[in-house]
Amino acid sequence: MESLRSEFAGFLHFIKDFNVVRIQEGSSQKFSTRTFLNNKIYAYFRNKGR
């Protein structure tokens, strides 16, 4: 149960980071949401693997 909770906390942190970047970038077209998400998800699972 504890691992599930930390798992969820990590996901919430992930979403928070995403929203911060969105706010910083505003509605700028040069910002690619898909690329950002791909990079974050890749990093998230790579760190999880350790």
N, C-alpha and C positions, 0 to 999 in steps of 0.2 A: 504494500500500500504506500509505503514511504517513497519508493522509487517512482511510483506513478505521480505522486505529488510534486517531486522535484522535476520530473519530466514536464508536467504542466506549467510549473514556474518558469522553466527554460523556454517554453513555447510563448508564454506571456511576455517574457523579456524580449523575445524575438519580434513579437508584434509591436511592442513599444518602440524598439529600435527602428522598425519599419516606419512607424508613424512619425517619429522624429525626423527621419530623413525626408519623408514626404513633405513635412512642414518646411524644412530648410530649403528644399528645392522648389517649393511652391508648385505652380502648374506648368513649370518649364518643360518644353517638349524634348530638350536634350536629355532629360532624365528618363531612363528606361526602367520601368517597374519590373518588367519580365527579367531583365538582366540582373537587377538588384536582388530579386527573389531567388533566382537561380544561384547566385553567389552566396546568399545567406543560407539557403537550404544546404548547399554543398558544404559550406563551412560548418554548419550545425551538425551534420551527420559525420563529417570528418573528425570533429572534436569529440563527438559521442563515441567514436570508434576507439578512442584512446583508453 
